[in-house]
Amino acid sequence: MPNIKSAMKRVKVNAKKNLRNRMVKSSVKTTLKKFDAAVASEPQQAAVLLNASFSALDKAVAKGVLHKNAASRKKARLAKRLAKAAT
């Protein structure tokens, strides 16, 4: 545990940010898993979940949890997976 007051505050702030970041990442992963399951079973439902996945990724980027290029890459891969399943 740090002795300096500013370092003590940084520990508290970092813990709070870490918790929020983990929650956002977890929700993104959950959304992506739901999309994967829908692609495997019913592609019509997957199309609806694709929009939810895009939204979750965009929100994570807005909060600074994911890099915008990483989110863009994930979105492209999701769209490609859905297109492949639809054919």
Helices and strands as residue ranges (DSSP letters): H 5-41, H 43-62, H 68-86
